[in-house]
């Protein structure tokens, strides 16, 4: 990172960091703060500190907290949806498609516990705030489209619900083992 003189008063020379990716760094920091403190505990001040940027950068890059939350949750949803699509697109046979669904549940569409927390925070925000439902709707549409490459629409809706529910249960430590998941997927897919 380079530093540029910006001038100043009081005899000193202030410097500012030249950071062309500052907006992206702020979005990443916002996700980190949400994962640690939840949406309710997220503030411009906390995100700026986590991103190591001046507080004024927040209003320069985002039109308020809702704009920042939308950008952050859009990034999160896009990343998880991409992993989902990649797993499903790798399947070339019906058996591989079923196994891909099992893998999504057992090995997780979420990369780690942080992904799960961010997802639950997004779901809670969308449940409380209809203006955020477009994010969850787009994410669910993407998941169903990936499943529909392999399964009929009614089966897709059932598998999508199974993936959502079992993924959350497994992440919280109350989900079934892989054999039980495979049995449930087979029953839905064969129905």
Residue pairs with C-beta under 8 A, 6 or more apart in sequence:
1 17
1 18
1 19
2 17
2 18
3 15
3 16
3 17
3 18
4 15
4 16
4 18
5 13
5 14
5 15
6 13
6 14
6 15
6 16
7 13
7 14
8 14
19 25
19 53
22 51
22 53
22 57
22 61
23 61
25 51
25 52
25 53
26 47
26 48
26 51
26 53
26 57
26 58
26 61
26 62
26 68
27 68
27 71
27 72
27 75
28 51
28 75
29 47
29 48
29 50
29 51
30 42
30 47
30 50
30 51
30 68
30 69
30 71
30 72
31 72
31 75
31 76
31 118
32 50
33 41
33 42
33 46
33 47
33 50
34 42
34 69
34 72
34 117
34 118
34 121
35 114
35 117
35 118
35 121
37 46
38 121
39 69
39 121
39 124
39 125
42 65
42 69
43 65
44 55
44 58
44 59
44 65
44 68
45 55
47 58
47 68
48 54
48 55
48 57
48 58
51 57
58 68
62 68
62 71
66 131
69 125
69 132
70 132
70 135
73 118
73 122
73 125
73 132
73 135
74 135
76 115
76 118
76 119
76 122
77 122
77 135
77 136
77 138
77 139
80 109
80 110
80 115
80 119
80 139
81 139
81 142
81 143
83 109
83 111
84 104
84 109
84 142
84 143
84 146
85 142
85 146
87 100
87 103
87 104
87 109
88 97
88 100
88 101
88 104
88 146
88 147
88 149
88 150
89 146
89 149
90 96
90 100
91 97
91 99
91 100
91 150
94 150
94 189
97 150
97 151
97 189
98 182
98 185
98 186
98 189
99 182
100 150
101 147
101 159
101 162
101 163
101 185
101 189
102 178
102 181
102 182
102 185
104 163
104 167
105 162
105 163
105 166
105 167
105 170
105 175
105 181
105 185
106 170
106 178
106 181
108 115
108 167
108 170
108 171
109 163
109 167
110 116
110 119
110 167
110 171
113 171
116 168
116 171
120 168
122 132
122 135
122 136
123 136
125 132
126 132
126 133
126 135
126 136
140 160
143 160
143 163
144 156
144 157
144 160
147 156
147 159
147 160
148 156
151 159
151 189
155 188
155 189
155 191
158 188
158 191
159 185
159 188
159 189
162 184
162 185
162 188
166 175
166 176
166 181
166 184
167 175
169 175
169 176
170 176
175 181
176 184
